[in-house]
Amino acid sequence: MQTIDHRPWGFYEILSDAPDCKVKRITVYPESRLSLQRHFRRSEHWFIVKGEAIVTRNDENIRLATGESIDLPVLAWHRIRNIGKEDVVFIEVQTGDYFGEDDIERSEDDYGRA
């Protein structure tokens, strides 16, 4: 099962969608970032496969590079910003009891979705 969903900041591919977890491969274009968001029913673990990024987690801004990872608990405000000249690619592992795209609250968004 491989589904690709294009967004203004890049795209993601669903690698696994099981009852106990969902796994995505996410690509963020240079100088792009996702919305500042949080989830009510899932936590996420991000592993950087390629590139350099700044990850916001609540009030922290954390620089991550290839091979590094971060945990994003339920209700944590978070976003990723590509600070390099090449795509950032990361693997997102979601755990919880619901993985629908409607489990999202946006606080800020560069594309008018907040």
Backbone bond lengths (Angstrom), bond angles and torsions (degrees), N, CA, C in turn:
res aa  C-N    CA-C-N  psi(-1)  N-CA   C-N-CA  omega(-1)  CA-C   N-CA-C  phi
1 M - - - 1.443 - - 1.524 109.21 -
2 Q 1.299 117.11 114.94 1.461 119.59 177.51 1.524 107.86 -137.97
3 T 1.329 115.47 113.77 1.446 122.11 179.88 1.515 108.38 -117.54
4 I 1.332 117.83 131.33 1.463 122.20 178.35 1.523 108.53 -109.57
5 D 1.340 115.44 131.19 1.454 122.03 179.98 1.524 108.25 -124.60
6 H 1.336 116.38 116.23 1.467 121.27 -178.36 1.519 110.44 -86.47
7 R 1.329 116.01 138.70 1.456 124.29 179.14 1.526 108.60 -130.43
8 P 1.344 118.62 168.05 1.477 119.74 -179.57 1.534 113.42 -61.88
9 W 1.316 117.41 -27.92 1.464 122.50 -177.01 1.527 113.38 -92.20
10 G 1.326 118.30 -8.72 1.463 121.59 -176.59 1.516 110.05 155.87
11 F 1.327 116.85 -134.32 1.467 120.36 179.26 1.517 109.96 -160.39
12 Y 1.348 115.36 165.04 1.450 119.32 173.52 1.520 109.82 -137.22
13 E 1.329 113.94 153.72 1.462 122.76 176.73 1.523 107.74 -119.29
14 I 1.314 117.34 132.61 1.459 120.98 175.38 1.525 107.76 -85.23
15 L 1.334 115.79 116.88 1.462 121.26 -178.80 1.519 111.69 -91.78
16 S 1.337 116.55 -31.65 1.463 121.36 -179.92 1.515 108.47 -153.80
17 D 1.330 116.56 137.84 1.458 121.82 177.17 1.527 107.08 -137.66
18 A 1.329 115.07 91.21 1.464 121.89 -176.74 1.529 109.21 -114.38
19 P 1.320 117.86 166.67 1.469 119.87 -179.50 1.536 113.99 -61.36
20 D 1.351 117.19 -26.91 1.465 119.53 -175.99 1.525 114.78 -104.02
21 C 1.343 118.43 -7.64 1.465 120.60 175.77 1.533 110.14 -167.74
22 K 1.329 114.62 160.67 1.459 121.68 175.15 1.522 106.93 -131.69
23 V 1.341 116.93 138.62 1.460 121.51 -177.39 1.527 108.88 -125.51
24 K 1.337 115.37 129.82 1.465 121.55 178.44 1.527 110.10 -125.53
25 R 1.307 115.76 148.87 1.466 122.84 168.17 1.525 105.30 -106.72
26 I 1.326 116.66 116.49 1.462 122.26 -172.05 1.522 109.76 -113.82
27 T 1.337 115.98 132.72 1.460 122.82 177.49 1.524 108.60 -116.29
28 V 1.338 115.75 127.48 1.462 122.23 179.18 1.524 107.89 -116.52
29 Y 1.331 115.53 124.70 1.462 121.05 -178.90 1.528 111.37 -67.71
30 P 1.355 117.69 156.24 1.464 120.98 177.30 1.532 111.53 -54.55
31 E 1.338 114.49 140.95 1.465 123.23 178.26 1.532 112.93 62.09
32 S 1.320 117.84 20.71 1.465 122.23 177.99 1.520 109.34 -114.27
33 R 1.332 115.11 160.78 1.457 120.17 177.23 1.520 109.79 -150.18
34 L 1.331 114.69 155.26 1.451 121.38 175.92 1.530 109.02 -80.49
35 S 1.309 116.77 169.34 1.462 120.81 176.01 1.520 110.03 -67.58
36 L 1.340 115.92 155.80 1.451 121.08 170.08 1.522 105.67 -78.89
37 Q 1.333 116.48 117.67 1.455 120.77 -168.09 1.515 111.22 -145.11
38 R 1.341 114.53 167.24 1.455 120.93 172.11 1.522 108.53 -147.04
39 H 1.341 114.37 163.64 1.463 121.39 -178.92 1.523 108.82 -125.66
40 F 1.314 115.93 148.64 1.453 122.19 -177.65 1.523 113.41 -97.51
41 R 1.341 116.93 -21.09 1.468 119.22 -172.42 1.522 114.01 -126.17
42 R 1.327 117.12 7.64 1.464 118.78 179.07 1.524 111.39 -148.23
43 S 1.325 114.54 151.82 1.458 121.70 169.01 1.525 106.98 -108.34
44 E 1.330 116.07 164.79 1.461 120.52 -178.41 1.528 109.91 -135.34
45 H 1.319 115.12 148.17 1.465 123.16 171.73 1.521 106.35 -122.20
46 W 1.338 117.24 125.03 1.466 122.01 -179.29 1.525 109.13 -110.83
47 F 1.336 116.33 128.85 1.468 123.43 176.22 1.530 107.72 -118.62
48 I 1.329 117.07 120.26 1.466 121.53 -177.82 1.534 109.29 -78.49
49 V 1.325 115.81 118.24 1.464 122.33 178.39 1.524 110.66 -87.75
50 K 1.356 115.89 -37.01 1.464 120.16 -176.18 1.515 109.35 -154.92
51 G 1.335 115.96 136.04 1.453 120.88 172.29 1.519 114.41 102.71
52 E 1.334 114.04 -175.59 1.462 122.64 179.64 1.513 109.10 -127.64
53 A 1.334 115.56 139.55 1.456 119.88 -176.10 1.519 110.47 -147.58
54 I 1.313 114.39 160.37 1.463 121.88 167.44 1.525 106.31 -107.94
55 V 1.325 116.02 123.95 1.456 121.26 176.53 1.522 107.66 -105.92
56 T 1.318 115.38 126.45 1.453 121.21 172.73 1.519 107.49 -93.38
57 R 1.341 115.48 128.23 1.466 122.21 174.26 1.530 106.09 -131.87
58 N 1.331 115.23 105.55 1.464 121.94 -173.22 1.532 108.74 55.30
59 D 1.324 119.45 -116.55 1.469 121.39 -177.57 1.528 113.67 -95.50
60 E 1.324 117.79 4.99 1.463 121.42 -178.72 1.532 110.75 -97.96
61 N 1.334 116.47 144.39 1.457 122.68 168.62 1.521 106.75 -118.24
62 I 1.330 116.16 115.63 1.461 122.64 -170.64 1.521 108.97 -118.39
63 R 1.320 116.17 125.00 1.468 120.97 178.00 1.523 108.68 -84.03
64 L 1.342 116.01 127.32 1.466 121.58 177.98 1.519 109.63 -125.77
65 A 1.315 115.45 147.40 1.465 122.30 177.83 1.525 108.77 -132.29
66 T 1.319 115.68 176.78 1.459 122.73 -179.05 1.531 111.02 -45.30
67 G 1.338 116.11 129.75 1.458 122.29 177.29 1.513 114.78 90.10
68 E 1.334 117.74 -6.02 1.457 120.40 -179.61 1.523 110.20 -100.59
69 S 1.342 115.95 162.45 1.459 119.36 -176.61 1.521 110.55 -146.36
70 I 1.344 114.59 169.57 1.457 121.12 -179.72 1.525 108.98 -151.00
71 D 1.325 115.91 147.64 1.454 122.26 174.74 1.521 109.66 -102.84
72 L 1.321 116.15 137.56 1.457 123.58 -179.37 1.528 107.61 -123.80
73 P 1.341 117.19 99.95 1.467 119.38 -176.79 1.525 112.96 -70.39
74 V 1.319 116.06 164.32 1.459 122.35 174.24 1.530 108.28 -51.24
75 L 1.328 116.42 137.41 1.463 126.34 177.97 1.525 115.02 74.37
76 A 1.330 119.80 -1.32 1.466 120.91 176.93 1.537 109.15 -75.77
77 W 1.326 115.94 129.35 1.470 119.57 172.78 1.518 107.51 -70.52
78 H 1.346 117.55 134.25 1.451 119.96 -176.57 1.522 111.86 -153.09
79 R 1.336 114.11 156.90 1.468 122.54 172.92 1.519 107.72 -163.85
80 I 1.323 115.69 162.98 1.460 121.49 175.01 1.521 108.00 -126.55
81 R 1.341 115.59 140.80 1.469 121.75 178.29 1.521 108.57 -127.75
82 N 1.318 116.03 128.33 1.460 121.81 177.06 1.523 108.09 -78.03
83 I 1.333 117.07 118.95 1.468 121.21 -179.40 1.524 112.33 -105.04
84 G 1.338 117.06 4.25 1.456 120.78 -178.16 1.521 112.97 -103.48
85 K 1.314 115.34 -173.67 1.464 121.90 179.75 1.531 112.32 -99.68
86 E 1.332 116.35 -3.30 1.466 122.19 176.99 1.526 109.08 -119.46
87 D 1.320 116.31 165.84 1.463 120.56 177.73 1.526 110.88 -58.08
88 V 1.318 115.79 144.62 1.463 122.05 166.66 1.522 106.38 -96.84
89 V 1.323 116.11 132.87 1.457 121.73 177.07 1.521 107.41 -123.43
90 F 1.339 116.17 130.18 1.456 119.22 176.12 1.521 110.47 -141.57
91 I 1.333 114.01 156.04 1.454 121.90 176.34 1.521 107.52 -100.06
92 E 1.330 114.99 129.06 1.461 121.33 178.18 1.522 108.61 -111.12
93 V 1.336 116.33 123.24 1.457 121.70 175.65 1.528 107.31 -110.86
94 Q 1.319 115.62 117.35 1.461 121.90 179.86 1.527 108.98 -99.77
95 T 1.341 115.81 135.23 1.457 121.14 173.23 1.524 108.77 -130.92
96 G 1.306 115.95 147.26 1.454 121.55 -178.15 1.516 109.49 153.35
97 D 1.342 116.13 -154.81 1.462 118.51 -178.97 1.522 113.49 -114.19
98 Y 1.363 116.95 2.93 1.470 120.15 178.97 1.519 108.66 -158.87
99 F 1.345 117.30 134.00 1.462 121.58 -174.29 1.526 113.39 -123.24
100 G 1.327 117.90 16.95 1.458 121.39 -178.91 1.523 112.31 -66.82
101 E 1.336 115.55 150.62 1.463 121.24 179.52 1.531 112.31 -68.23
102 D 1.334 117.65 -11.23 1.461 120.04 177.80 1.535 112.54 -86.15
103 D 1.327 118.25 -2.92 1.472 121.42 174.40 1.521 108.48 -87.41
104 I 1.328 115.70 67.31 1.462 121.05 -177.53 1.519 108.80 -150.99
105 E 1.317 114.58 135.02 1.456 121.53 170.79 1.523 106.39 -121.25
106 R 1.328 116.80 123.79 1.457 121.36 -179.91 1.523 110.32 -101.54
107 S 1.326 115.59 134.58 1.459 121.70 176.95 1.526 110.77 -99.84
108 E 1.335 116.72 -40.25 1.465 123.24 178.40 1.521 108.15 -138.04
109 D 1.337 115.88 146.26 1.462 119.61 179.22 1.523 109.67 -156.31
110 D 1.329 116.56 131.64 1.463 122.07 179.83 1.518 112.45 -74.30
111 Y 1.323 117.38 -9.53 1.474 121.36 -172.24 1.525 112.43 -118.80
112 G 1.344 118.06 19.44 1.446 122.24 173.57 1.521 115.46 73.79
113 R 1.343 118.52 24.81 1.462 120.26 -178.07 1.525 112.97 -101.95
114 A 1.331 118.18 -0.05 1.481 120.51 -178.45 1.520 111.05 -80.39
